[in-house]
Amino acid sequence: MGRKKTRQSRKSSGSMNSISKDTKRRMRADNKKDMMRVMLNKLDAWKKGKNVIVNEDGVRKNANEVWGNPNRKFKI
């Protein structure tokens, strides 16, 4: 068996998060306050085919039931 090569320097174990948890929590809270941003994010997720829940008349419903299938073909 051969010997392992000796390294000149030690490889880093990876960097930690550069943004604190408190800062991320505040950013998330700001995003939830802005209703327009929330709905645009939901619309983008719905277009990608993800499972999105929307409130309609105080009832939580799947976005596919409310907005329909995002992959349907349009007919004029």
C-alpha positions in Angstrom: 0.0 0.0 0.0 1.2 3.4 -0.9 1.5 6.3 1.5 -1.0 9.2 1.5 0.2 12.4 0.0 0.8 15.1 2.5 -0.9 18.4 1.9 0.6 21.8 2.2 -2.7 23.2 3.5 -5.8 21.8 5.0 -9.0 21.9 3.0 -11.8 24.0 4.5 -14.8 22.2 5.9 -17.2 24.6 4.2 -18.4 28.0 5.1 -21.2 28.6 7.5 -24.3 30.7 6.7 -23.3 34.3 6.1 -26.7 35.6 7.1 -27.9 35.3 10.6 -31.1 33.4 11.4 -32.6 36.6 12.9 -32.0 38.5 9.7 -33.6 35.7 7.6 -36.5 35.5 10.0 -37.1 39.3 9.6 -36.9 39.1 5.8 -39.4 36.3 5.7 -41.8 38.3 8.0 -41.5 41.3 5.6 -42.3 39.1 2.7 -45.4 37.7 4.4 -46.7 41.3 5.2 -46.7 42.3 1.5 -49.9 40.6 0.1 -49.0 41.4 -3.5 -45.6 39.7 -3.2 -47.2 36.6 -1.6 -49.7 36.2 -4.4 -47.1 36.7 -7.1 -45.0 34.0 -5.5 -48.0 31.7 -5.3 -48.8 32.4 -9.0 -45.2 31.6 -10.0 -45.3 28.3 -8.0 -48.7 27.4 -9.5 -47.4 28.0 -13.0 -44.5 25.6 -12.2 -47.0 23.0 -11.2 -46.4 23.0 -7.5 -49.1 22.4 -4.8 -50.4 25.9 -3.9 -53.1 26.7 -1.3 -55.2 29.8 -1.7 -57.9 31.4 0.5 -61.2 31.8 -1.3 -64.1 33.2 0.8 -62.2 32.2 4.0 -61.9 28.5 2.8 -58.5 27.1 2.0 -58.5 25.5 -1.5 -56.0 24.1 -3.9 -55.0 26.6 -6.5 -55.9 24.1 -9.3 -59.5 24.1 -8.2 -59.7 27.9 -8.1 -57.4 28.9 -11.1 -57.6 25.7 -13.1 -54.8 23.6 -14.7 -51.7 25.8 -15.4 -50.7 23.5 -18.3 -54.0 23.7 -20.2 -53.9 24.9 -23.8 -55.7 28.1 -24.6 -58.3 28.2 -27.4 -59.5 31.4 -29.0 
